[in-house]
């Protein structure tokens, strides 16, 4: 079995209002050294063990069709042997 971790973030060119709100709250707490905060989504999946190339293709399809709005977001993922 594999464990897949998927990270979805707004592209750099897209304004991140949630990240800006968190940064503002951090500054109000006195942590002025924080320059930027970006919010994202994180997913964990357990995947039946198959060929890694098959799993990569499936994860790409799932990300493109469901997990990320590829117009505004980018994603990356890690595939690891499950413990």
N, C-alpha and C positions, 0 to 999 in steps of 0.2 A: 504494500500500500504506500502511496505517496501522500505527502502533505503539501498543499500549495498555498502560498501567501500572496495575495494580490493587493497592490497599493494603487489607488486612483487619486490623482491630484488635478486641480485646475492647471491648465497650461500657463506658462509665465505671462503671456499676453492678456490673460483674463483676470479681471478684478475679483478678489476673494473677499466678499463682505464679511463672512464669518471670521476669517483670519484677521481682518482689520478690527473687528469688534473685540476679539480676544487680545490682540496687541494693545488696544486702548485700555482694556481692563488691567493688563499686566503693567502698563505704564502708571495707571492710577495707584497700583500697589507699590510703586516706587522702583520698579525694575526697568530703568530707562535705557539700559544697555541692549535691550532686545530691539532689534531693528526691523524684523519681519516675522510674521506668523502666517503660515499657509495651512488651511484645513484640508482634510482629504477623507477618503473612505478606505477601510481595511477589511479584507475578507479572508477567511481561512476555509479551505476545503480539504476533505479527505477523498482521495481518488484511488479507485481500483488499480492495482498494478498492471500496467500495459507498457508497450514501448513508449519511451520518453517522447519521441517525435509525435506520436499519436496524442499524448496528453498535452503537449505544447500546442498542437493545432486546436484541440478542444478548448483549452483555456483562452486562446486568442479569440475563438468564436464567441465564447461566453462573455468575455470582456467587451468585444465589439458590439454584440447584440443586446447586452443586458446591463453589465456593471458600470460601463463608462459611456458618457456622451462624448464620442470621439471628436466632435466639433469643438468642444470646450475643454475636454479633459484628456490627460494622458495616463497611461498605466504601465506598471511593471510588475513582474511576478517572480517568485522563487519556487522551484520544485525541489523537494527534499524527500529522502526516504523517511517514512514515518517510523517513529520509535515504538 
